[in-house]
Amino acid sequence: MPLPFDSLITPELTSPGRYRCDLPEGWKQGRGLFGGLVTAVMTRALEAQAPDRPLRSLTAELCGPLQPGEVHVVVETLREGNAVTTATVRLEQSGQVQAHGVGVMGKARVTDRDGVYLERPKPPDWRTIESAAVEPPLGPEFGPHFDFRVERFFPMSGDKTGVTEGWIRLKDAGKTRDAALLAAYADSWWPVLLTMEEGPRPMATIAYTFQPFVHFEGLDPEAPFFFRAKLAAASDGYAVELRELWGEDGRLLALNQQTFCIIK
């Protein structure tokens, strides 16, 4: 029986700073595994390195296509201060580094500047939007693991506004709601660039920057998260996209910036 998502992304400690995990079949996106699975494993490993300090920022480069099977995860602390730990994380497979990241974990400091200064979305109730089938042959292999409720716009719709948004949730997330879960959700949606195309076009994430705001208290665990993304700029076959995740009640849960390459 397939494991829930929170079990899939939890690496096993084998020695100080070293972990392993077995990544499953059925989660590919193009030539390699779904990038959200990769960044979620990174997040879990980084937070295990500094368990008293939640992840505040992850910057990651997805160097190559990870394949299902055994993956070695190596975490190295660069500096541990009084309140902040900075560490690198890399995922190795067949003797090669396939993903690399730097995480910043930090204790809570002050709260007198807490606030959200982005314009909050005003989406329709997710229950009023029909679930969409995102699956092969046109969708990714991992798509059936998610419930997509698209407000605007679908891939290959030819839209030129440079935005896409809707509701997203895993069908079997498991019981743990944390930064790793948000890291996966941030990567689950298709690139804005793909909504601007009128047919299939290969593209991939090559860089990923993520800031979680882990405040799940009071949120219905069965409710999806609202996803919003905007294309910022594109040049020479590379594009920068700004992504957001929001709770059903309008609370900000994560920010994500991704650099995509248009393969051809």
C-alpha positions as CSV (number, residue, x, y, z in Angstrom):
1,M,0.0,0.0,0.0
2,P,1.4,3.5,-0.9
3,L,2.7,5.5,2.0
4,P,1.3,8.9,2.9
5,F,3.4,11.8,1.7
6,D,4.8,12.7,5.2
7,S,6.3,9.2,5.4
8,L,7.8,9.3,1.9
9,I,9.8,12.5,2.6
10,T,11.2,11.6,6.0
11,P,14.9,10.5,5.6
12,E,16.4,7.9,7.9
13,L,19.5,9.0,10.0
14,T,22.4,6.6,9.3
15,S,25.2,8.6,11.0
16,P,25.7,12.2,12.1
17,G,24.7,14.5,9.2
18,R,24.0,11.6,6.9
19,Y,20.6,10.2,6.0
20,R,19.1,7.9,3.4
21,C,15.6,7.5,1.9
22,D,13.9,5.4,-0.7
23,L,12.0,7.5,-3.1
24,P,9.0,5.8,-4.7
25,E,7.8,5.1,-8.3
26,G,4.8,7.1,-9.5
27,W,6.2,10.5,-8.6
28,K,8.1,11.6,-11.7
29,Q,7.9,14.9,-13.5
30,G,9.5,14.6,-16.9
31,R,12.9,12.8,-16.6
32,G,13.2,12.9,-12.9
33,L,11.2,12.9,-9.6
34,F,8.8,15.7,-8.7
35,G,10.8,18.7,-7.5
36,G,8.5,19.2,-4.5
37,L,9.4,15.7,-3.3
38,V,13.1,16.7,-3.5
39,T,12.7,20.0,-1.6
40,A,10.5,18.4,1.0
41,V,13.2,15.8,1.8
42,M,15.8,18.7,2.0
43,T,13.6,20.5,4.4
44,R,13.0,17.5,6.7
45,A,16.8,16.8,6.8
46,L,17.7,20.4,7.5
47,E,15.2,20.8,10.3
48,A,16.5,17.5,11.8
49,Q,20.0,19.1,11.9
50,A,18.7,21.9,14.1
51,P,15.5,20.6,15.7
52,D,15.1,23.6,18.0
53,R,15.2,26.1,15.0
54,P,12.5,26.1,12.4
55,L,13.5,26.5,8.7
56,R,13.2,30.2,7.7
57,S,14.7,30.0,4.2
58,L,15.8,27.3,1.7
59,T,17.6,28.0,-1.5
60,A,18.1,25.0,-3.7
61,E,19.5,24.0,-7.1
62,L,18.0,21.0,-8.8
63,C,21.1,19.9,-10.6
64,G,19.9,16.7,-12.2
65,P,17.0,14.3,-12.5
66,L,16.7,12.2,-9.3
67,Q,15.3,8.7,-10.0
68,P,13.1,6.5,-7.8
69,G,15.2,4.4,-5.4
70,E,17.8,5.0,-2.8
71,V,19.0,8.5,-2.2
72,H,21.7,9.6,0.2
73,V,21.2,13.0,2.0
74,V,24.2,14.8,3.5
75,V,23.8,17.8,5.8
76,E,26.7,20.0,6.8
77,T,26.4,22.8,9.3
78,L,28.2,25.9,8.1
79,R,27.7,28.0,11.2
80,E,25.6,27.6,14.4
81,G,25.1,30.9,16.2
82,N,23.0,31.7,19.3
83,A,19.8,31.8,17.3
84,V,20.5,30.9,13.7
85,T,22.0,27.8,12.1
86,T,23.1,27.8,8.4
87,A,23.6,24.4,6.8
88,T,24.1,22.9,3.3
89,V,22.1,19.8,2.2
90,R,22.8,17.7,-0.9
91,L,21.0,14.7,-2.4
92,E,23.3,12.1,-3.9
93,Q,22.4,9.2,-6.2
94,S,24.8,6.9,-8.1
95,G,27.8,8.9,-6.9
96,Q,26.5,12.2,-8.3
97,V,25.0,15.3,-6.6
98,Q,21.5,15.7,-8.1
99,A,20.2,18.5,-5.8
100,H,22.0,21.0,-3.5
101,G,20.6,23.5,-1.1
102,V,21.4,25.9,1.7
103,G,19.0,26.2,4.6
104,V,18.7,28.9,7.3
105,M,17.1,27.8,10.5
106,G,16.3,30.3,13.3
107,K,14.7,30.6,16.7
108,A,11.8,33.1,17.1
109,R,13.1,36.6,17.9
110,V,10.6,39.4,18.1
111,T,6.9,39.7,17.0
112,D,6.3,43.5,17.0
113,R,6.8,43.7,13.2
114,D,4.7,40.6,12.4
115,G,2.4,41.2,9.4
116,V,1.6,40.5,5.8
117,Y,2.1,43.3,3.3
118,L,1.1,41.5,0.2
119,E,-2.3,42.0,-1.2
120,R,-4.4,39.1,0.1
121,P,-6.2,37.0,-2.5
122,K,-10.0,36.8,-2.5
123,P,-10.5,33.4,-4.1
124,P,-13.9,31.7,-4.5
125,D,-14.8,28.9,-2.1
126,W,-12.8,25.8,-3.1
127,R,-15.9,23.7,-2.8
128,T,-17.4,25.6,-5.7
129,I,-14.6,24.6,-8.1
130,E,-14.5,21.2,-9.6
131,S,-11.5,19.0,-9.1
132,A,-9.4,18.7,-12.3
133,A,-7.7,15.6,-13.6
134,V,-4.0,16.5,-14.0
135,E,-2.3,13.3,-15.2
136,P,-0.5,11.7,-18.1
137,P,-0.3,11.9,-21.0
138,L,-0.3,15.7,-20.9
139,G,0.0,16.1,-17.1
140,P,2.9,14.9,-14.9
141,E,3.1,11.4,-13.5
142,F,2.8,12.8,-9.9
143,G,-0.3,14.7,-10.8
144,P,-2.9,12.1,-9.6
145,H,-1.5,12.4,-6.0
146,F,-3.0,15.9,-5.9
147,D,-6.4,17.5,-5.9
148,F,-6.2,20.5,-8.3
149,R,-9.0,23.1,-8.3
150,V,-8.1,25.6,-11.0
151,E,-9.4,29.2,-10.9
152,R,-7.1,30.4,-13.7
153,F,-5.4,29.1,-15.9
154,F,-4.8,25.6,-17.2
155,P,-1.6,24.6,-18.9
156,M,-1.6,25.2,-22.7
157,S,-4.6,27.5,-22.5
158,G,-2.8,30.3,-24.5
159,D,-3.5,32.9,-21.8
160,K,-1.2,35.9,-21.9
161,T,-1.8,37.5,-18.5
162,G,1.2,35.8,-16.8
163,V,-0.7,34.5,-13.8
164,T,-2.1,31.2,-12.6
165,E,-4.0,30.3,-9.4
166,G,-6.3,27.8,-7.7
167,W,-6.6,25.4,-4.8
168,I,-4.2,22.5,-4.2
169,R,-4.0,19.6,-1.7
170,L,-2.5,16.2,-1.5
171,K,-4.9,13.3,-1.5
172,D,-2.9,11.5,1.2
173,A,-0.7,14.1,3.0
174,G,-0.4,12.1,6.2
175,K,-0.8,13.7,9.6
176,T,2.3,16.0,9.8
177,R,1.8,19.6,8.6
178,D,5.1,21.4,8.5
179,A,7.5,23.4,6.3
180,A,8.3,20.3,4.3
181,L,4.7,19.9,3.3
182,L,4.6,23.6,2.2
183,A,7.8,23.1,0.2
184,A,6.1,20.4,-1.8
185,Y,2.9,22.4,-2.4
186,A,4.9,25.4,-3.6
187,D,6.3,23.2,-6.5
188,S,3.2,21.2,-7.3
189,W,1.6,23.7,-9.7
190,W,2.7,24.1,-13.3
191,P,4.8,27.1,-14.5
192,V,3.0,30.2,-15.5
193,L,4.9,30.0,-18.7
194,L,3.0,26.8,-19.6
195,T,-0.3,28.5,-19.4
196,M,0.9,30.9,-22.1
197,E,1.6,28.1,-24.5
198,E,-1.0,26.5,-26.8
199,G,0.6,23.1,-26.8
200,P,3.2,21.0,-24.9
201,R,6.6,22.6,-24.3
202,P,9.3,21.1,-22.0
203,M,10.5,23.3,-19.2
204,A,12.1,22.7,-15.8
205,T,12.9,24.3,-12.4
206,I,16.6,24.9,-12.0
207,A,16.6,27.1,-8.9
208,Y,14.1,27.3,-6.0
209,T,13.9,29.8,-3.1
210,F,11.4,29.2,-0.3
211,Q,10.3,30.9,2.9
212,P,7.7,29.1,5.0
213,F,5.4,30.7,7.6
214,V,4.3,27.6,9.5
215,H,1.1,28.7,11.2
216,F,-1.5,25.9,10.8
217,E,-3.3,26.4,14.1
218,G,-7.1,26.5,13.5
219,L,-6.9,25.5,9.8
220,D,-9.1,22.7,8.7
221,P,-6.6,19.8,7.9
222,E,-8.9,18.7,5.1
223,A,-9.0,22.1,3.3
224,P,-6.7,22.8,0.4
225,F,-4.3,25.7,0.2
226,F,-4.7,28.6,-2.2
227,F,-1.9,28.9,-4.8
228,R,-1.0,32.1,-6.7
229,A,1.8,32.6,-9.1
230,K,2.9,35.5,-11.3
231,L,5.5,35.5,-14.1
232,A,8.1,38.3,-13.2
233,A,10.4,38.2,-16.2
234,A,11.9,36.0,-18.9
235,S,15.0,36.2,-21.0
236,D,17.1,33.9,-23.1
237,G,15.0,30.8,-22.3
238,Y,15.0,31.4,-18.5
239,A,12.1,32.8,-16.5
240,V,11.6,34.0,-12.9
241,E,8.2,33.2,-11.3
242,L,6.9,34.4,-7.9
243,R,4.6,32.0,-6.0
244,E,2.5,32.2,-2.9
245,L,0.6,29.7,-0.7
246,W,-2.4,30.9,1.5
247,G,-4.6,29.2,4.0
248,E,-8.4,29.0,3.5
249,D,-8.8,31.8,6.0
250,G,-6.4,34.2,4.2
251,R,-3.2,33.6,6.2
252,L,0.1,33.5,4.3
253,L,1.8,30.2,4.6
254,A,4.8,30.3,2.2
255,L,6.6,32.4,-0.5
256,N,8.5,30.8,-3.3
257,Q,10.6,32.1,-6.2
258,Q,11.6,29.7,-9.0
259,T,13.8,30.0,-12.0
260,F,12.6,27.9,-14.9
261,C,14.5,27.0,-18.1
262,I,12.7,26.5,-21.4
263,I,14.4,23.4,-22.6
264,K,13.5,24.0,-26.2
